[in-house]
Amino acid sequence: MTQHEKDRPWLIRTYAGHSTAAASNALYRSNLSKGQTGLSVAFDLPTQTGYDSDHILARGEVGKVGVPVAHLGDMRTLFDEIPLDQMNTSMTINATAPWLLALYIAVAEEQGADISQLQGTVQNDIIKEYLSRGTYICPPKPSLKLITDVAAYCYTNVPKWNPMNVCSYHLQEAGATPEQELAFALATATAVLDGLKGQVPDEDFPRLVGRISFFVNAGIRFVTEMCKMRAFVDLWDEICEQRYGVTDPKYRRFRYGVQVNSLGLTEQQPENNVYRILIEMLAVTLSKNARARAVQLPAWNEALGLPRPWDQQWSMRMQQILAYETDLLEFDDLFDGNPAVDAKVESLKDGARAELANLDSMGGAISAIEYMKSRLVDSNADRLNRIEAGEVTVVGVNKFTTSEPSPLQTEDGGIMVVDPAVEQEQINRLNAWRSERDAVAVKAALENLRNAAKTGENIMGPSIAAAKAGVTTGEWAEQMRAVFGTYRGPTGVSASVSNKTEGLDDIRAAVDAVSDKLGRRLKFLVGKPGLDGHSNGAEQIAFRARDCGMDIDYNGIRLTPDEIVANTIETQAHVVGLSILSGSHIPLVQDLMEKMNAAGLGHIPVIVGGIIPDDDAAKLAAMGVARVYTPKDFELNSIMMDIIELADPKAVAAQ
């Protein structure tokens, strides 16, 4: 282990964006002044799913989990006084990636930048949206075409830009094992590269391969996670050389950014999350040969709600201390030749290769979406079962639960809350934008956009022209929907009972008893109103309820309150469960409860799960919600017993 000239630190980023473009711009400029070296933009759910801020589905979601960008004016404000030709910007955007990149390029041109010099990344990985995050718009095949359009355009016009960030981050959040994370991510990358074949001359293809980057997750089992990163490096090198004939090692390099695991952050004793984040960061920085190119860390309080600027600063300081105070960057790889590490890496590679062969036999990632989704739901059920059974220790959750009150949770609840007035202000700005633009130019731009989508022309040129004409995010996406259709992804939850029913006998008996009283099987409807696509919680509740013998109805994500009311009537549900993780629970639940009452369904108990502060839980109870669950309610069987109690006609009669 020799000392050598000190390596340059990775790009230090903070994933940020909220409320409005102006508020987010102030946050970016503040973070850059504190030593952040790149930007990582979080967009709100309407922007991610292709809706304008005034669309019915956007209600309650505007500015909540990121910044709303509805048109060129918003993008201009977002990067005001931030020279884009000097910035490395990562944009976490998928279904609307071509559009957001078009807006970014249009703003860069306004700033006078040479767009061939722009550096950054659009995530642009739609496959994982079908599997874990839910911000897709169109069916898989046309969506893959849009990804390859971006890659082909960037290759010619913005050669330093990463046109795709294969994102296995959310696969781990959805329960993926390390082998599944490796295989599903690599299968996604090969699906895109196979789709790009023939879009550039054969001799240039290796350069295109070299622009594909990855965005991964690092969990708490940090030795395994570090070995996973070394396995990624080896497997990608192997795929590039053997599948695509890339001879130059520079183009076979596994380049990745990372955000460490949010799934393992706990609402209980949230101060423990600081240690978790630090340990997880070590997994992607300690091994020089598999070190991240860019790191962004969640904040200690992300299980509670939106972190404040100070919380984000604290996470950034963690990176800076490791990069600048320690001697980590002065050494060659610390693990080369380590027999324990080598054995684990080989074991992970073998498992991933077997799964990759399985996916290949199905025709690749696009054909295997339903299979991958069901495997993730199964893996996540196994993970939760092990935590519930105490086989896996989570400190402060199922062990060492005696606790002092946290002094970090101050009078503001330890989180930032987005002002509800933000939504109406954003809608007012959007209406002003629409009224001031050239309607004829907008109509022509939309027509060109639609024709390009129909004929298979690269979508990027017409998208940039549409951005400059003043087209909105919702209008751009509407053209894609009109040409390619919309899509409802698989839920991964089948109607048939799984083999994970051990220990559920008492609950199954209670379901049978209540069903006898009701005169038919207890019907439990699980709904996800709004645009929040993080469906892991809803899936696991539906999965367990089904295994407990309930008749479940779960139709996946993105339902309006009207659709949930209609489903309740149609299925004659006894209990309705809602899952909302985007912070928009108050307006969405209020809307739903009013509609339930108007439809004569006020007697049907409604339960709600999400990241819900105590004050909000009290407001939901006042609206008539029967139970509120947050991440600290990890014992699914307790929730099942609550559902049985709520459905019991005796309990209803006694109320």
Summary of the structure (lengths in Angstrom):
residues: 655
radius of gyration: 24.5
end to end distance: 71.5
largest distance: 76.5
contacts: 2335
relative contact order: 0.11
helix: 52%
strand: 11%
